[in-house]
Amino acid sequence: MKKYEIDTSAIAVVLNEYGFASINENVSEDNRLFFEYHAKIKILKKEGLSKANFEYPLLKIGNDETIWLSLEATTYNRENGTIKESKFDPKNFFIEKGVTKNYNVVKFALPNVSVGSVIEIKYKTESPFFYNFHRWEFQDDVPKIHSEYWCRIPANWVYNIALRGFLRLNKNESGVVKDCFEVSSTNYKADCLLAKYAMNNIPSFVEEQFMTTKKNFLSAINFELSEIQRFDGRKIKYAEEWKDVDNKLRTHEDFGRQIKKAKSLMEDLLKPVIGTETDPLTKAKLIYAFVKKTFSWNENNGCYTELGVKKALDEKKGNVADINLSLVGALQSAGLDADPLLISTRDFGLPVKIHPQRTGFNYVAARLKIGGEEFLLDATDDFLPFGVLPVRCLNDQGRVVSKTESGWINLTSNQKNKTVVSMDMKWLPTEELKGSLIVQYSGYDALDQRKKIKGKSDSENLKELGKQFHDGEVENYKIENAEDLTIPLTEKIDLKFAAFENTGASTFYFNPFLLNRYEKNPFHSTERLYPVDLGAPIESNYLITIELPENILVDEAPKSSAFSLPNGGGRCFFNIAVTGKTVTAAFMMSLSRAIYTSEEYHYLKEFFSRVVQVQQSQFVFKKIK
């Protein structure tokens, strides 16, 4: 095989892949989960050589950890018409301990791998984490011709099994293995479920812009232990009901109890902050500003506190839970209706709502209710306005854990990614094109831009800005409203272009989209099986005016155009007008929704293709002799 005909861009292809997971057959000892893996991979291009370097995570919690049992690996190359085998040398195998708090990592590389090689690996592992039955991912960043997974599960062990992703199984079989599971001390036996799943001709998973974590969309089989039925009749439940999860969180030492501590600790601290203020919304804003100013985020997520609110308050820093549970407690101490809000961030995965589990969240924010209004708050970011969650949190729904009643709420934002550019240019007798730009950033664009300029002087920002204008020179730069988060951030830029000066040319090409233009289409795949998630709606506006002298005329102007997405999903227009010696151009692009379905992908791809065309448009100005 020189190339994979179904996908000729593939750098490698998995020829065949097989996995088998099972619970140990005799439970006289602790239950153990065994896993076997066997695969053959063809290297097709130089970029595919990385497929011969393996890193395999081994879960560890406390003193329990996954054990690596065995490894066989071989590289096959064709030399002079024969197949030459290069066996893996065990000396090149090692386990890196403590890579993270909960993982060791196995690392090994196969020998003598080149383009055209076929590599084969077989390994086995043993794990005490039987409740985390081995997930199987059919899809990867390279295509697979065949992938098959078998699992043998005792009949008295109940797992919730779900196929995630958009691809369908070619094999989905199940049968019974008689008396496969026993307790040697009692001679009790149980049958086992033997399930077989397979897919053929699996396309590679291509990550594009505007998506949440790929594990939401990879075609995979997931397992969650629900209960074990003991031979003595007892049932041990592992899957909880939401009311059980909520109750445990309310009394958890690093969650609910921390809110109570924060409520007590904040009471005296907030007296000078609130003063005699009685309006609930004003009080809430004062408290929110105080908590943001008091704490510094250590960049760690988590639903549970790391330091505890007392130590975090003393050290003026903490993880997400240290800060936002302190915020909830502070709001409650002022008599406001505030509760913690559990979130699974965009890079963590969609929240699991069908089967309750505390491990399905990695973040906590605050939900505040005043009258009939609801505000979602996060105090980890200095540049977040009141009532705005960071984009990392805009992921489907979050779960409010209130004192009496809990439930799901939508994690949507009323903010946009919005930028408005006003450009006023004039041709000078010196044959320079000179003028000003006023750029207003709103919503998440303002948040991003404030972070970008944080701690930099105007001269540093000016130098950075100058890199964006290839032929222009920035003469002056000024920032307004950098501190007030309730209004747009404004940048004022004076710049000039040496149009004909000292060039001897009679024509000058000018692209008016000087900032924030799309250089290329962000969507390049032929198909997309998962949604486009922008995080928030997008709006971009340009208002352009160019004054021409008598000896300059418009030799060629971009064409006006207008186009839109179906069902009110978005629109774009570009309008050009030449009146006397004044050239005006107006551009507006608006995407009205944060999420677009895979069925809408082709429309969105074509929409951005036309946006790129528009923003590559140029004026051609000509000098009259």
C-alpha positions in Angstrom: 0.0 0.0 0.0 1.5 3.3 -1.1 -1.6 5.4 -0.1 -5.0 4.9 1.5 -7.3 5.3 -1.5 -10.3 6.4 0.6 -8.3 9.2 2.1 -5.1 10.0 0.1 -4.1 12.7 2.6 -3.7 10.2 5.4 -0.3 10.1 7.0 -0.9 6.6 8.4 -3.7 4.1 8.5 -4.7 1.6 11.1 -5.0 -1.7 9.2 -6.6 -3.6 12.1 -7.3 -2.9 15.7 -8.6 -5.2 18.5 -9.3 -4.7 22.2 -10.6 -7.0 24.9 -11.6 -5.9 28.4 -12.8 -8.2 31.2 -13.3 -8.4 34.9 -11.1 -11.1 36.6 -12.8 -14.5 36.6 -12.3 -15.4 40.2 -13.2 -12.9 42.9 -11.5 -14.5 45.8 -9.2 -11.5 45.5 -10.1 -7.9 44.8 -11.9 -7.2 41.5 -9.5 -6.3 38.7 -10.1 -5.0 35.2 -7.9 -6.6 32.5 -7.3 -5.0 29.1 -5.6 -6.4 26.0 -4.8 -4.4 22.9 -3.5 -5.4 19.5 -3.0 -3.2 16.4 -1.2 -3.0 13.0 -0.5 0.4 11.6 0.8 1.3 8.1 3.0 4.4 7.9 2.2 6.3 4.7 4.0 9.6 4.9 6.9 11.2 6.8 4.5 13.0 9.1 3.1 9.5 10.1 6.4 8.4 11.7 5.2 9.9 15.0 2.7 7.0 15.2 5.6 4.7 16.2 6.1 6.8 19.4 3.6 5.7 22.1 2.5 7.4 25.3 -0.1 5.5 27.3 -1.6 7.0 30.5 -1.9 4.8 33.6 -4.6 5.9 36.1 -3.6 6.1 39.7 -5.6 7.3 42.7 -4.0 7.2 46.1 -2.1 3.9 46.5 -4.1 2.3 43.7 -2.7 2.3 40.2 -3.0 0.7 36.8 -0.3 -1.9 36.2 1.4 -2.5 32.8 1.7 -6.3 32.4 3.3 -7.0 29.0 4.3 -5.5 25.7 5.2 -7.1 22.3 6.1 -4.8 19.4 7.6 -5.3 15.9 8.4 -3.1 12.9 8.0 -4.8 9.4 9.9 -3.4 6.4 10.2 -4.8 2.9 13.8 -5.1 1.8 14.9 -6.7 -1.5 11.5 -8.4 -1.9 11.5 -9.9 1.6 9.9 -8.9 4.9 12.4 -7.9 7.6 11.3 -7.8 11.2 12.7 -5.5 13.8 11.8 -6.5 17.3 11.2 -4.0 20.1 14.0 -3.8 22.6 12.6 -3.7 26.2 15.4 -1.4 27.2 13.6 1.4 25.3 10.5 1.0 27.5 10.0 3.2 30.6 7.2 4.5 32.9 7.3 8.1 33.9 5.9 8.4 37.4 3.8 11.3 38.6 3.3 13.1 35.3 0.1 14.4 36.9 -1.6 13.9 40.2 -3.6 11.0 38.8 -1.5 9.6 36.0 1.7 7.8 35.3 2.7 7.5 31.6 4.2 4.5 29.7 6.5 5.6 26.9 8.1 3.5 24.2 9.1 3.8 20.5 9.4 1.2 17.8 12.7 0.7 16.0 13.6 1.1 12.3 10.4 2.9 11.3 10.2 4.6 7.9 7.6 5.5 5.3 6.2 2.2 4.2 6.7 0.4 7.5 4.0 -1.6 9.2 4.2 -1.6 13.0 2.5 -4.1 15.2 1.9 -3.7 19.0 0.3 -6.0 21.6 0.0 -5.1 25.3 -1.9 -5.9 28.5 -2.8 -3.9 31.5 -4.4 -4.6 34.9 -6.4 -2.1 36.8 -8.2 -1.9 40.2 -10.6 0.7 38.7 -13.3 -1.7 37.6 -15.9 1.1 37.9 -14.0 2.8 35.0 -14.6 0.1 32.5 -12.3 0.6 29.6 -13.6 3.2 27.1 -13.0 2.3 23.4 -12.4 5.0 20.8 -13.1 3.8 17.3 -12.0 7.2 15.8 -8.5 8.8 15.9 -6.6 11.4 14.0 -5.8 8.8 11.3 -8.3 6.6 9.4 -8.9 3.0 10.4 -9.8 0.1 8.1 -11.2 -2.0 10.9 -11.6 -1.5 14.7 -13.2 -4.1 17.0 -13.8 -4.2 20.7 -14.9 -7.1 22.9 -15.9 -6.9 26.5 -16.8 -9.6 29.0 -18.9 -8.4 31.9 -20.4 -10.5 34.8 -24.1 -10.6 34.5 -24.6 -9.4 38.0 -22.6 -6.2 37.2 -24.7 -3.5 35.6 -23.1 -0.9 33.4 -24.7 1.9 31.5 -23.2 1.4 28.0 -23.5 4.2 25.4 -22.2 4.8 21.9 -21.1 8.4 21.4 -20.3 10.1 18.1 -21.9 10.2 14.6 -20.6 6.9 13.1 -22.6 3.7 13.1 -21.5 0.3 14.2 -20.9 -2.4 11.6 -21.0 -5.1 14.4 -23.1 -4.9 17.5 -23.4 -8.5 18.9 -23.9 -9.8 22.4 -24.1 -13.3 23.9 -23.8 -15.2 27.1 -20.8 -17.1 28.4 -21.9 -19.7 31.0 -20.4 -19.8 34.4 -17.5 -17.5 33.6 -17.4 -15.7 36.9 -17.2 -17.3 40.3 -16.3 -16.9 44.0 -13.9 -19.7 44.8 -14.6 -19.6 48.5 -18.4 -20.2 48.0 -18.5 -21.9 44.6 -21.1 -19.2 43.5 -21.0 -18.7 39.8 -22.5 -16.2 37.3 -22.8 -16.0 33.6 -21.2 -13.2 31.6 -22.3 -10.8 28.9 -19.9 -11.0 25.9 -20.4 -7.9 23.8 -18.7 -7.3 20.4 -18.6 -3.9 18.7 -16.9 -3.1 15.4 -16.6 -0.4 12.7 -15.1 -0.5 9.2 -13.6 2.2 7.1 -13.5 4.8 9.9 -12.6 8.3 8.8 -10.0 10.3 10.7 -11.3 12.8 13.1 -10.4 16.3 11.9 -10.4 19.1 14.5 -11.5 22.5 13.2 -12.0 25.9 14.7 -15.1 26.6 16.7 -15.6 23.3 18.5 -15.6 22.1 22.1 -13.4 19.2 23.1 -13.1 16.4 20.5 -14.1 13.7 23.0 -17.6 15.0 22.7 -17.7 13.9 19.1 -15.3 11.0 18.7 -17.1 7.8 17.9 -16.5 5.7 21.1 -18.1 3.3 23.5 -18.5 4.6 27.1 -19.2 2.5 30.2 -20.4 3.6 33.6 -20.9 1.2 36.5 -24.4 1.4 37.8 -24.6 -1.4 40.4 -23.2 -4.8 41.5 -25.6 -7.5 42.6 -23.8 -9.6 45.2 -24.4 -13.3 45.5 -25.8 -12.8 49.0 -28.6 -10.7 47.6 -27.1 -7.3 48.4 -27.0 -4.5 45.8 -24.2 -2.0 45.8 -25.2 1.1 43.9 -22.5 3.1 42.1 -24.7 5.4 40.0 -26.4 7.9 42.2 -29.6 9.9 41.8 -29.2 13.6 41.4 -30.8 14.2 44.8 -28.0 12.0 46.3 -25.3 14.0 44.5 -26.8 17.3 45.5 -27.1 16.2 49.2 -23.5 15.0 49.3 -22.3 18.3 47.7 -24.2 20.4 50.3 -22.4 18.7 53.1 -19.0 18.1 51.4 -16.1 19.5 53.4 -14.6 21.1 50.3 -17.9 22.3 48.8 -21.0 23.0 50.8 -19.2 23.5 54.1 -16.8 26.0 52.5 -19.7 28.2 51.4 -20.9 28.3 55.1 -17.3 29.2 56.2 -17.1 31.9 53.5 -20.5 33.3 54.6 -19.2 33.8 58.1 -15.7 35.0 57.1 -17.1 37.6 54.7 -19.7 39.2 56.9 -17.4 41.7 58.7 -15.2 42.2 55.6 -18.2 43.3 53.5 -19.5 46.0 56.0 -17.3 48.8 54.7 -17.8 47.5 51.1 -21.6 47.6 51.2 -22.0 50.5 53.7 -25.7 51.6 53.9 -26.5 50.4 50.4 -29.9 48.7 50.2 -30.5 48.0 46.5 -29.8 44.3 46.0 -28.3 44.6 42.5 -25.9 47.4 43.6 -24.9 45.3 46.6 -24.3 42.3 44.4 -22.1 44.3 42.1 -20.1 45.8 45.0 -19.5 42.3 46.4 -18.6 40.9 43.1 -16.0 43.6 42.5 -14.6 43.1 46.0 -14.1 39.3 45.6 -12.5 39.8 42.2 -10.1 42.4 43.7 -9.4 40.2 46.7 -8.4 36.9 45.0 -6.0 36.0 42.3 -6.8 32.8 40.3 -4.0 30.2 40.2 -5.3 28.9 36.8 -6.6 25.6 38.3 -10.1 24.5 37.7 -12.1 22.3 40.1 -15.4 21.9 41.8 -13.8 21.5 45.2 -11.5 23.9 47.1 -7.8 23.3 47.1 -6.8 25.6 50.0 -10.2 26.2 51.6 -11.8 29.6 51.7 -10.0 30.6 54.9 -6.5 29.9 53.7 -7.4 31.3 50.2 -8.5 34.5 51.8 -5.3 34.7 53.8 -3.1 34.1 50.8 -5.4 36.1 48.4 -5.4 33.3 45.8 -6.9 30.0 45.0 -8.4 27.7 42.4 -11.8 28.2 40.8 -13.7 26.7 43.8 -11.7 28.7 46.4 -12.8 31.9 44.7 -16.3 31.3 43.5 -17.5 29.4 46.6 -16.2 32.4 48.5 -18.3 34.6 46.2 -21.4 32.5 46.8 -20.8 32.8 50.6 -20.2 36.5 50.4 -23.4 37.1 48.4 -25.4 34.9 50.9 -23.9 36.8 53.9 -25.5 40.0 52.4 -28.9 38.3 52.3 -28.8 37.7 48.5 -30.2 34.5 46.8 -26.9 32.9 45.5 -26.1 29.3 44.8 -23.1 27.4 43.4 -23.3 26.5 39.7 -21.5 23.3 38.6 -20.1 23.4 35.1 -18.2 21.1 32.7 -16.0 23.4 30.7 -15.7 23.3 26.9 -12.4 21.5 27.0 -13.7 19.0 29.6 -16.7 17.6 27.7 -20.5 17.9 27.6 -22.1 17.4 31.0 -23.6 14.0 31.5 -27.3 14.6 32.5 -28.8 11.1 32.2 -26.6 9.3 34.7 -25.8 11.5 37.7 -22.1 11.8 38.5 -20.0 14.3 40.4 -17.0 13.6 38.2 -18.8 15.0 35.2 -18.0 18.6 36.3 -14.7 20.4 36.6 -15.7 24.0 37.4 -18.0 25.9 39.7 -19.4 29.4 39.3 -22.3 31.3 41.0 -26.0 31.8 40.2 -27.6 34.9 41.6 -31.3 35.6 41.6 -32.7 39.1 42.1 -36.4 39.5 41.6 -37.2 37.8 38.4 -33.7 38.1 37.0 -30.9 35.6 37.0 -27.2 36.4 36.9 -24.3 34.0 36.3 -21.1 35.1 37.9 -17.4 34.1 37.9 -14.9 36.1 39.9 -11.7 34.4 38.6 -11.1 37.0 35.8 -10.4 40.7 36.4 -11.8 41.6 33.0 -15.2 39.8 33.3 -18.1 42.2 33.7 -20.8 41.5 36.2 -23.2 38.8 34.9 -20.9 37.4 32.3 -19.3 33.9 32.3 -16.0 33.3 30.5 -16.3 31.5 27.1 -14.7 28.4 28.6 -17.9 27.9 30.6 -20.4 28.3 27.8 -21.0 24.6 27.4 -24.6 23.4 27.1 -26.0 23.4 30.6 -24.8 23.8 34.2 -26.3 22.4 37.4 -27.4 24.7 40.3 -27.0 23.2 43.7 -29.4 25.2 45.8 -30.1 24.9 49.5 -33.5 23.3 48.8 -33.9 22.5 45.2 -31.4 21.9 42.4 -31.7 21.7 38.6 -30.2 22.5 35.2 -29.9 25.9 33.5 -28.7 26.9 30.1 -25.2 28.4 29.9 -25.8 31.0 27.2 -24.6 34.5 27.2 -26.1 37.8 26.1 -22.7 39.0 25.0 -21.3 38.9 21.5 -17.9 38.9 19.9 -18.3 42.4 18.5 -15.9 44.9 16.9 -16.7 48.1 15.1 -14.0 49.8 13.0 -14.5 53.4 11.7 -11.8 54.6 9.3 -11.5 58.2 8.0 -8.7 58.7 5.5 -7.7 61.6 3.3 -5.1 62.1 0.5 -2.6 64.8 1.3 -0.8 67.0 -1.3 2.3 65.1 -0.3 0.7 62.1 -2.0 0.3 60.3 1.4 -2.9 58.6 2.4 -3.4 59.7 6.0 -6.2 59.4 8.6 -7.5 57.7 11.7 -9.0 54.5 12.9 -11.4 54.2 15.8 -11.9 50.6 16.9 -14.6 49.8 19.5 -14.5 46.3 21.1 -17.6 45.0 22.9 -18.6 41.8 24.7 -16.0 39.0 24.5 -13.9 41.0 22.0 -13.5 43.7 24.6 -12.5 41.1 27.2 -9.9 39.6 24.9 -8.4 42.9 23.9 -8.2 44.2 27.5 -6.2 41.1 28.3 -4.0 41.6 25.3 -3.0 45.2 26.3 -2.8 44.5 30.1 0.4 45.7 31.6 1.7 47.1 28.4 2.6 50.8 27.7 1.1 52.7 24.8 4.4 52.5 23.1 4.5 48.7 23.4 1.0 48.4 22.1 1.8 50.8 19.3 4.8 48.7 18.3 2.7 45.5 18.3 -0.1 47.2 16.4 2.4 48.4 13.7 3.0 44.8 12.7 -0.5 44.6 11.4 -0.1 47.4 8.9 2.4 46.1 6.3 2.7 49.3 4.3 1.4 51.7 6.8 3.0 53.7 9.6 1.3 54.2 13.0 1.9 57.7 14.2 -0.2 57.8 17.3 -2.1 55.4 19.5 -4.5 55.9 22.4 -6.7 53.6 24.5 -9.9 54.8 26.1 -12.2 53.0 28.6 -9.6 50.3 29.5 -10.8 50.1 33.1 -14.6 50.5 32.8 -15.8 47.0 31.9 -19.4 48.2 31.4 -18.7 50.1 28.2 -16.8 49.3 25.0 -13.0 49.5 24.9 -11.9 52.1 22.3 -8.6 52.3 20.5 -7.8 55.5 18.5 -5.0 55.1 15.8 -3.5 57.7 13.6 -1.7 56.2 10.6 -0.4 57.0 7.1 0.5 55.2 3.9 3.1 56.4 1.4 0.9 56.0 -1.7 2.8 57.3 -4.6 5.6 59.1 -2.8 9.0 58.3 -4.3 7.7 55.3 -6.1 7.1 56.7 -9.5 4.0 54.5 -9.8 0.7 55.8 -11.1 -1.5 53.3 -9.4 -2.0 52.4 -5.7 -3.7 49.3 -4.4 -5.5 49.7 -1.1 -7.3 47.1 1.0 -9.5 49.0 3.5 -9.8 46.0 5.9 -6.8 46.9 7.9 -7.7 45.1 11.1 -9.3 41.7 12.1 -9.9 40.5 8.6 -10.3 36.8 7.7 -7.2 35.8 5.7 -8.6 32.4 5.0 -11.7 30.3 5.6 -11.8 28.9 9.1 -13.7 25.9 7.7 -11.8 23.6 5.4 -13.2 20.1 5.8 -15.5 18.7 3.1 -17.8 17.3 5.8 -18.4 18.1 9.4 -20.3 15.6 11.5 -20.3 17.7 14.7 -21.8 21.2 15.4 -20.0 24.5 14.9 -19.8 26.1 18.3 -18.7 29.8 18.3 -19.2 30.3 22.0 -21.1 33.5 21.3 -22.6 35.3 18.3 -20.2 37.3 16.1 -20.6 40.8 14.8 -18.1 42.8 12.8 -18.6 46.3 11.3 -16.5 48.6 9.1 -17.4 52.2 8.2 -14.8 53.6 5.7 -14.5 57.1 4.2 -11.7 58.2 1.9 -11.3 61.8 0.6 -9.6 62.1 -2.8 -7.8 65.1 -4.3 -8.5 66.3 -7.8 -5.6 64.4 -9.4 -6.6 61.0 -7.9 -9.5 58.9 -9.2 -10.9 55.5 -8.5 -9.7 53.3 -11.3 -11.3 50.1 -9.9 -13.5 49.6 -6.9 -14.7 46.4 -5.2 -18.1 45.2 -6.0 -21.0 45.6 -3.6 -22.5 42.4 -2.4 -25.0 40.9 0.1 -25.6 37.4 1.2 -27.1 35.5 4.2 -27.4 32.2 5.9 -30.7 30.3 5.9 -33.2 30.6 8.7 -31.9 34.0 9.9 -28.6 32.4 10.9 -26.5 35.4 9.7 -25.9 38.0 7.0 -23.2 40.0 5.4 -23.3 43.1 3.2 -20.6 45.2 1.6 -21.7 48.4 0.0 -19.4 50.8 -2.0 -20.3 54.3 -3.1 -18.3 56.9 -4.9 -19.8 60.4 -4.8 -17.6 63.1 -6.3 -14.3 62.8 -4.6 -15.6 60.9 -1.6 -15.4 57.1 -1.4 -17.4 55.3 1.3 -17.6 51.7 2.1 -19.7 49.9 4.7 -19.3 46.3 5.7 -21.3 44.3 8.2 -21.1 40.6 9.1 -23.3 39.1 11.7 -23.7 35.5 12.9 -26.8 35.6 15.1 -26.3 32.3 16.9 -23.5 30.6 18.9 -24.2 27.1 17.6 -24.8 25.8 14.1 -25.7 22.2 13.3 -23.6 19.9 11.1 -26.4 20.2 8.5 -25.8 23.9 8.3 -22.0 23.5 8.0 -21.9 23.7 4.1 -23.9 27.0 4.2 -21.5 28.4 6.9 -18.4 27.3 5.0 -19.7 29.0 1.8 -20.7 32.1 3.9 -17.1 32.5 5.2 -15.7 31.8 1.7 -17.5 34.8 0.5 -16.5 36.9 3.5 -12.9 36.1 2.8 -13.4 37.2 -0.8 -14.9 40.5 0.3 -12.2 41.2 2.8 -9.5 40.6 0.1 -11.1 43.3 -2.0 -8.9 46.2 -3.0 -9.4 49.7 -4.3 -7.2 50.7 -7.3 -6.5 54.4 -7.2 -4.9 56.1 -10.2 -3.0 59.3 -10.4 -3.9 61.7 -13.2 -0.9 63.4 -14.8 
